[in-house]
């Protein structure tokens, strides 16, 4: 194997433990000796400006020169990480080694989200990179369920049938095996516990030379039922993989013709797998030629930057993250316990029409132990900074129900972090930090001391 760089392209905030798992996986697959110390993810500065490129340090392997991370944006149903082993920065025509989907969700917390909701990504990517190694990586923060649910076993066996490798969970290899026939899939699904009364169950039937799969796809006025989109995509892809050439028809979907939009990810998958949607017509879809592009516009360029700088150049760290377009994290208590945030301060009142009962959450919550301060961060693009300032007013519920409960002696600060424009100064006192399009690092008039410390240490490191 040649000595080259490793490039990790992602829509997510790169986490140390996930990057470590990717590096270990690469080394094992290629039978390479490597050493991993404390992993750090460092923004690369050039002439005092951010280059929009991160480097991973704390890893040593004689077949990898350097490890770089760069933010990208997928056009539809994009996996969390693409990994390339090559000298130069990847282009859309380069072929990745790995396509990795990361989740923190076990079926102990959610049966559907833990396996189905992300499954369509592995079906979708096959049409761009048919030979890429596909991996479902569980980055669990809560204890794994001792006895896996039948939903999880079924979904995982379908993934294995498609050749997806599952990492980060202890799996019984007598149970978790690929399906070997279409009839075996149908038999297993038929033996599972039926859905509650009133729900549309996912049922698979084979008769008269066709297979029907029932499953509701209608939600909130459109085709948007993500767990079922994933489940029906995964089942259909596995059935095709096992050689079924005849009709596959989706039934009891709840859709009408107006819901069939060419840009919808399930319609794209239906076209590719030659699925029929009962009673409706699906038109052919013209696909984008590229699977991803480099991220140059999103607000998360600013919030992920400040997150990584704080965690790598100060003693502060995040106790909650919800960067735009990324997986929502858990709230971390002072004792290190990970707890999911409630969506509503009063669920019943919300259901009865009081929309003020939804809990507004920041994009990032940072803790500064040295100054006994919690910093609630709202991220925005520069042109929407006034919206961000307005949204700071809505953090009362999360502060009362979580921060004051678990960190009662801490002062709470609210601030906005911006990305974009070519501005070199900040006027609004509510804005703590601006990363502009040129990579300039601009602190606000009343920036939190943690921000000042982080940026100073970063600049000193590269001086």
Secondary structure, DSSP 8 states (H G I E B T S, - for coil): ---EEEEEEESS---HHHHHHHHHHHHHHTT--EEEEEEEEEEEEETTEEEEEEEEEEEEETTEEEEEEEEEEESSS--SEEEEEESS---TTS--SEEEEEE---TTT-HHHHHTTTHHHHHHHTTT-TT-EEEEEE--SS---SS--HHHHHHHHHHHHTT-EEESS---TTTS-----HHHHHHHHHHS----TTS----EEEETTEEEEE---EETTEE--HHHHHHHHHHHHHHHHTT--SEEEEES----GGG--TT-HHHHHHHHHTEEETT---------S-SEEE--S-THHHHHHHHHHHHHHSS-EEEEE--TTS----EE-TT--EE---SBSSHHHHHTT-GGGB----SEEEEEGGGTEEEEEEEEEGGGHHHHHHHGGG-HHHIIIIIHHHSTT-EEEEEEEEE-SS------TTEEEEE-TT--EEE-TT--HHHHHHHHHHHHHH-
